[in-house]
Amino acid sequence: MDQKSRTNVWRSSWITVLSISLLALVSGCSNDSNNDSAGGGSGTAKSCQQSYSPELAQAGDDCTPQYGVYCPDISSSVLNSTEATPCDGVNISEGSAEVDGLTSDFLVLTPAGTNTYAGTYLALHWAEANAPTMVDRMRLGELAKARNLRVVVPTAPGPVRSWGNSVVIPLNSVDQRIAMVDAVLAAADGISKANGPLIVGGVSGGGILAFQYACARAPAVTGAIIVAAEIRAGDLDTCQPAGPFASIQVHGTADLVAPYMAVPVLSAGAEEIFQRLYENNGCTADNVQTTQMATDSNPLISEIDVAWAKDGCTTGKGSSLISVQNGGHNWPGYSGPLDLPVNLYGPTADGFDTTLQGYDLIKYLGG
């Protein structure tokens, strides 16, 4: 072979190698784009610590939560906060809304430097708390910053500041509280608007209204995160949403305020609620998968079990139940004033981060 021929072969070979390399690079970028969805999601391009999914947990990936990465740990007072603790890179605005003579003051948290958000997260507090306390304890500044969300946090109107009409706390009608949430979201749009999905999350009484609001406003509500909520049997029966919505329940099996097991006539059990929610999404028991989170740092928590249904569900929306074995009436991963293994409401857990991992999971389920 002469010199000219060898040169042509050399050039041809390198062109082929370069073409293959570019094809692989484009393919890899395409896969990352498909799997690394905005705001967390179910992207396999990220580790389970960066974007939680039950499939990664099931495959043995390290899903141990990481706290204080986006905002510093907040030393909450035992009493309610009077204002939300600032976090670098998070803007905090105030507003108010009124319905039927009742007023709700609210906070809006947004990541700085942008006016385009992945969606809206509405956060509802427990009885006798308020918006600043919900922001601090549930680390909602981290949520806004880490997942590029507009987070709206209202304070329930008095005299009893609770969003949930439970067995022990009778309040104004469900319709009035739903109307109040509608008014809060409309007023929040006057501060900053967000396209994308609407997810509602709440704990205890706030979890009750998160369930009721999703039932009433689906499919406008795309996902609900229901934590330590006492759902009355009647509310479960009357939940007839106009469309599917992704759902997560997080519940301690030793919760004495909102029992994990059903209480006849009074409240439905966590597993019964899970079944009703996944069936609403076109899932069956055959679609349910299970895995476990890593051992919680609290020795009183025996394990954290994750059940979910997504694959095979006809609506494309899924549901999940996080069962904190021996856990109390708490939001796992919250920032408490003393960070004790047991507080007034029972054993606490940090092996699942309801704030960031809960959001990732609701996105994975189609929220």
C-alpha angles and dihedrals in degrees: 000000000000125000094260093053093048090051092051092050091048091051092046092050094051092046088054093048091047092049092051091047092051091047091052091048093051091046091050092049090049092052092048090051092052096045101038102065123185117274099019108298125158098307114159088197087078129061121251089255090057097042118008123221129163090229091061090047090049090050090056099256116155104263097169107144119246116214131199095017096127102025129020119261110275119226098215120200120240088244126057118291116248092208135012116263110249122243124196110253095023125102118209121201132178133221143152139219133196132207126172092345093309119118129206120192113204144185127222118205119194133170112255123246098035141067095194114088135184090235145297127293115196111201121199121196132219126260116305094002124112140214098272091050091049090051093050101040096042094041093235093164087064090050094052093046100040098045101029094241137153102232117199116195119182129188113230115244117251168250083089106021099216131122094201129079096209132168091271101034113055112192141168115303124299088239091058093051092047089050089051091054089049089053092047092052091047091050091046088057087063089061100041132343127221129191120201131060128344115224122183122201130178144163128223106330088006089054090054092056091043087060094044094045093050090049090051100040106035130155088032085057105061098185142014129201108200115190127186090336126165101218111192117228090239092053091052091051093049095048101111105154120196089229142002124286131187113248141193126189119195112190138163115226090218095050106140095183098051104018118221091221122061119269107213113252092355114062139004122239123252094244092048090052091048091053093049092049097048091046088054086057093054095258129133134202088264089065094056117109129182139207139155134241121230117278112289117242089237107086089209091066107079097191144325113239121201121200120178142166121203114118110081095017107138097219096051090240123111140199135214139193119204108197113195103203108227090356121146135220096303147113105250111234096023122146106245127191093244103016092221122168088238127032134174090290100047138266115353126218135207101172090097122041105216091189105054102011090042090056092047090050094050089051090049088053092052102267 
